[in-house]
Each structure stands twice: as structure tokens, then as C-alpha cells.
């Protein structure tokens, strides 16, 4: 029982981190129906900026906010330079551009900060909050999950209660009509990219603040696959779906894989890809996503 | 546009022109082989650049894998990113058959091709369900998955785990092939002879040269088959699917079959590339088939030119040479040394990928073709003028 609880708690911890990156993916998918393969690397770079600011003596939470701001501005610039000039319906050049960004951002981070793992600021208090038997729920897990919910609530308010949120939703539901209504489509999409990058940076900071992890340039390579699966599982265009998907992937990793005897321990990645395969084959719109009718 | 030379298809002049071009290509190919069989590297400034046949043999392997991407992305328009999965699968199957069952290397292709083809078709099934990026997501997942899959303890017996699988196979040039005599002959040419090394070929050089020729023949067969495929009915179906799915379906093309078969062919070519790669390197190790490799293969596709067969050759060369040269560049004037250490190859390939997509969407091959039409023009009377 203790073991089961512990695994449940672990799943919650990892799931929250995946959900935060998945939220970033969903934001960009909503805006441009594009899956940004560079999202994980953008988030990693943002987390490194946070680390650098912290090393220069900035208080850690201000460093996180500044890092989110900087990566948001960077992402807005990337969107303006590389993404906007392409036709959003033609996926291939856009995918290739994001793969190129993936390589470049990863290499830049590795050149500037090297491959040595570095200690990330501990954003949350140490120790365990609740102990049931031998199972410990650490403060980190609680705060990670809490900040995930907080981000989603803030985004929900931003998208549903503000003017820019309204135009963002209009653009994501129908690009042509919103242009006819006088919405400035370009800046709105740019805003979506900035928002996604800020959310991603926050997610990567939370992920790297895990007491058992250190930050290094390839930290997001694996996490990206999990987050992509989480986003697809929840429905690529639903923000709360990202949370649901993230937690599901977290629990699949920590609970399901551990309890099914014929699946070896290192199979978490395989299990995730198999889940992705099943979801895409049987229910491409995921748990909460909008069903697309676009089939020939 | 007035060209210096104009040829019309179907005339004897055109046939002569083609024969001469092909003879030149083969001659240059062989000369490069003999020239670089013993030279390890060239030096520019204080940097040493590797140029040996090992690189070129790897380029052939990557070129075949990129040819597969040309089929599925370039001609069928399905975004599949997981070529490293099939590249690795071909490599491991070949290594396993050679090492544990002592098959000759080329015979393993008989197993590699059908296996990769079938697995590829299976993985292509979700692409039928829905359009767009879902195949990209899934194949990206497959690419990330491969290294962990071959490191599994339960497969240790077949894959050798994290250490990789040694093939222990030696290529031996057949005795009827006068490689040594040709090398001696080339060395005897006045002035130019020194480019071709001196003295008879050692056993190692001979086997390397034989591999180079053998791999090129395999690659040539692959390119020839794919060129015929593209020009034939199924190839036209693929291009129709790429250009407009709805109209392709309306004209009676079976979308599902076309997509899955093209994905299967791409995977089979990936497998052949992988088998050749492992034949060159002699060991299949998990990290040679990471998701980074999948992205590099995409770089090769884009740099050469999406939807051009020749682009696969250019792409293979770029992939085999650029990262290697970048990492062996230790000093350039005005660039701080710190920026030359670390993954500079990855940085350069990423920048190439972005810049080419922005400014030269047709890749190097199309730019080159545009350049050559100013000198040599080929008219095809069977084609209608559409302008």
C-alpha cells in the first residue's frame, strides 16, 4: 500500500511537469495548428536564463519571472522572423523550421553552459509534507502540482476574460474570419508564441527545481516526448486536456509500468510511445480535444 | 533563355550526351576512391579535416536513408521524422545476422528489406486516420524510443545492450578485381600520380576500396529502382497524393494503400542504409541511432532538396562531412575558442536547415540545376508546354 501511494505521488510530480510543457505545446497548436518541436528546447533555454540570473544574484522567483519574460520576447521574435512568413496550412516547412530551431537552441545552450549538470535554485521548501506509512509526499510535489493548476487558471482567465484572450480564441477558431473582423492576426499569434514560451520556461524551471534533478542541455529531450504524448492524449487543442494528459502519462510511468510484470522497468518511454500510437489510431482528438471533421 | 548547348530527348545526340555524363560520373567516383583510399585528412591552417573513404562510405549509407525520406516526404508529402528508427533497425538486424549466424553481409538485406518494409507499413497506419502532424508526432516518438529499446536487458542477447553489437565481419575484395594494378597504374601518371598515394594497396585499403565500390553499387540499384518507381504509375499516384489528396482520391487513387506503401518503401530504404552503415562501422551501438540522427537525416533531405533524387546524395555527403569537419575545427581567426568546442556541427546543421528553408526551398540540387540550364538545356518533346 505504501509503495502504491509512493508511486502515485511520483506520478503526480512528473505528471505536473509534463503538463506544463504540454500546456505550451497546446497554446501553439491552438494558435497555428503546428506542433512546435522546439518547445522543449525553448523551455530549457529559458530555464538556463533563470539559472544564469540567479547566479548573478537575482532573487530566485524574480529570476523565474524575468526568465519567462525574456523567453517570451525571444519566442515573439522567433515567430516574427521564421514562422509568420509561411502558410500555416503547409506543415512541412514549419516542422522543418522548428526542427532547425531545436538543433540550434540545443547547440547554443550546450556551447554556452556545457554539458556538465548544474544545480538549479530550489524553488520550493525541502522535505515531505505528508507522510502516510512509508510513503512521502514532498512539498515539491505539492507545489509543482499547485503551480500547474495556478498556470492553467491564469491562462483560463487570460483567454476568457481579456480582450487579447478573446482575439486569440477568435484566431484559433477561424483565422480568415477573424482577419475580416479586423483582428490583427499576426500580433495575436505572436502573443500566443510568447505566452507558450513563458509557460514552457515556467514548466522547465519547475521540472529542473526537482531536488533529484540537475539542469543540463539535454534535460528536455525525453520530457518533450512525454509532453507531446500528454498533449495528444488530452486533445491537442484543450488546455485542461494537457493537465489530464500530463497526469495520465505520469501515472502510466510510475504506476502502470511498475505493476505489470512483463514490462521491464526501463520501458517507460516505450509505454508512452505505445500509448501515443493507440490514442492516435483510435481517438485522434484525445480526451477533450475538438473532433476534426477534416477527412478525405 | 538561350543556352550554350541544347539537346532534345530521343535524339542520338542526347543519348551521347547522357553516356558521356554517366561515364564522367563513374570515372570521377572511381578516381575519388583511389585518391582518398590512403589519405587520412587534409590540413587547412591548424585544423585537420578528415576525408577518408570511411566518411564517404557513411555518406552512401546516409544517402540511401535520405532517399527513403525523399519517397515519403518529398514525393508523398507525409511528414515522417523517424527514419533513425528504421536506420537502426536495419543496422541491428544486419549485425545480428552477421555476428550470430555468420551470414554474408549482402544477404542480410534479404531480411532487412522485408522486415523494415512491414514495420514501416504498420507504423504508417495512424497516418491514414487523420491528416497533418500526427504522423510527425508518432514517428518522432519512435525515433526517441529506439536507443532505449535496444538497450533492454531482455534483448541483450541479440543487441549487446549499451555496448553495441560487433559484427566482426571483414570485407575482402575478390581476387579477379585488379584494384592493386589500377592503383599502380594511376600512380604512374606523371605529375598527377602523387595524388594516388604510393606503393601497392595494403589489405586494409583494398577492403575499404572494395566496400566503397560495393556500397555504391547497392546505392545505385536503390536510386535506379526509386527513379523508376517515381516515373511509373504508383509514383505518379504518390505525387498526386502530395499535391492534393482530395483530387487524388477523386481520380481513383487508393489513398490508404499509396500512403502506407510509400512509408513502407521509405522504411525499407532506411533499413538498407542502416545495414550499410553497420557494414562500414563494424559495430551497431545504440547512440548512433538517437533521435538527433533522425533530425540530421531531415537536414540532409532539406539541404539536398526535398523531392529530388539527387538531393539524397548531396544530403548524405553533408550529413557525413559537416558535423565531422565542424568538430575537427579547433581554431578560426576572430572566433573565440570556446565557441568551437561543443556541438558546433549541430549548430551549423540547424542554421543550414533554417536558412535553406527560408531562402532556398528547393535545396542545393535545384539551385544547381537552375545554374546548369544556362549552359545545357534539355528539351523533352513528349512534354506539353504549360506556360
Boltz contact constraints between the chains, C-beta under 6 A:
constraints:
  - contact:
      token1: [A, 35]
      token2: [B, 133]
      max_distance: 6.0
  - contact:
      token1: [A, 91]
      token2: [B, 133]
      max_distance: 6.0
  - contact:
      token1: [A, 92]
      token2: [B, 79]
      max_distance: 6.0
  - contact:
      token1: [A, 93]
      token2: [B, 357]
      max_distance: 6.0
  - contact:
      token1: [A, 95]
      token2: [B, 79]
      max_distance: 6.0
  - contact:
      token1: [A, 95]
      token2: [B, 136]
      max_distance: 6.0
  - contact:
      token1: [A, 96]
      token2: [B, 302]
      max_distance: 6.0
  - contact:
      token1: [A, 96]
      token2: [B, 357]
      max_distance: 6.0
  - contact:
      token1: [A, 97]
      token2: [B, 357]
      max_distance: 6.0
  - contact:
      token1: [A, 99]
      token2: [B, 295]
      max_distance: 6.0
  - contact:
      token1: [A, 99]
      token2: [B, 298]
      max_distance: 6.0
  - contact:
      token1: [A, 100]
      token2: [B, 350]
      max_distance: 6.0
  - contact:
      token1: [A, 100]
      token2: [B, 353]
      max_distance: 6.0
  - contact:
      token1: [A, 100]
      token2: [B, 354]
      max_distance: 6.0
  - contact:
      token1: [A, 103]
      token2: [B, 346]
      max_distance: 6.0
  - contact:
      token1: [A, 103]
      token2: [B, 349]
      max_distance: 6.0
  - contact:
      token1: [A, 103]
      token2: [B, 350]
      max_distance: 6.0
  - contact:
      token1: [A, 104]
      token2: [B, 350]
      max_distance: 6.0
  - contact:
      token1: [A, 107]
      token2: [B, 343]
      max_distance: 6.0
  - contact:
      token1: [A, 107]
      token2: [B, 346]
      max_distance: 6.0
  - contact:
      token1: [A, 107]
      token2: [B, 347]
      max_distance: 6.0
  - contact:
      token1: [A, 110]
      token2: [B, 342]
      max_distance: 6.0
  - contact:
      token1: [A, 110]
      token2: [B, 343]
      max_distance: 6.0
  - contact:
      token1: [A, 111]
      token2: [B, 339]
      max_distance: 6.0
  - contact:
      token1: [A, 111]
      token2: [B, 342]
      max_distance: 6.0
  - contact:
      token1: [A, 225]
      token2: [B, 141]
      max_distance: 6.0
  - contact:
      token1: [A, 225]
      token2: [B, 144]
      max_distance: 6.0
  - contact:
      token1: [A, 228]
      token2: [B, 137]
      max_distance: 6.0
  - contact:
      token1: [A, 266]
      token2: [B, 148]
      max_distance: 6.0
  - contact:
      token1: [A, 269]
      token2: [B, 145]
      max_distance: 6.0
  - contact:
      token1: [A, 269]
      token2: [B, 148]
      max_distance: 6.0
  - contact:
      token1: [A, 270]
      token2: [B, 145]
      max_distance: 6.0
  - contact:
      token1: [A, 273]
      token2: [B, 141]
      max_distance: 6.0
  - contact:
      token1: [A, 273]
      token2: [B, 145]
      max_distance: 6.0
  - contact:
      token1: [A, 276]
      token2: [B, 138]
      max_distance: 6.0
  - contact:
      token1: [A, 276]
      token2: [B, 141]
      max_distance: 6.0
  - contact:
      token1: [A, 280]
      token2: [B, 126]
      max_distance: 6.0
  - contact:
      token1: [A, 280]
      token2: [B, 134]
      max_distance: 6.0
  - contact:
      token1: [A, 280]
      token2: [B, 138]
      max_distance: 6.0
  - contact:
      token1: [A, 281]
      token2: [B, 126]
      max_distance: 6.0
  - contact:
      token1: [A, 284]
      token2: [B, 129]
      max_distance: 6.0
  - contact:
      token1: [A, 284]
      token2: [B, 130]
      max_distance: 6.0
  - contact:
      token1: [A, 294]
      token2: [B, 131]
      max_distance: 6.0
  - contact:
      token1: [A, 296]
      token2: [B, 245]
      max_distance: 6.0
  - contact:
      token1: [A, 296]
      token2: [B, 246]
      max_distance: 6.0
  - contact:
      token1: [A, 296]
      token2: [B, 249]
      max_distance: 6.0
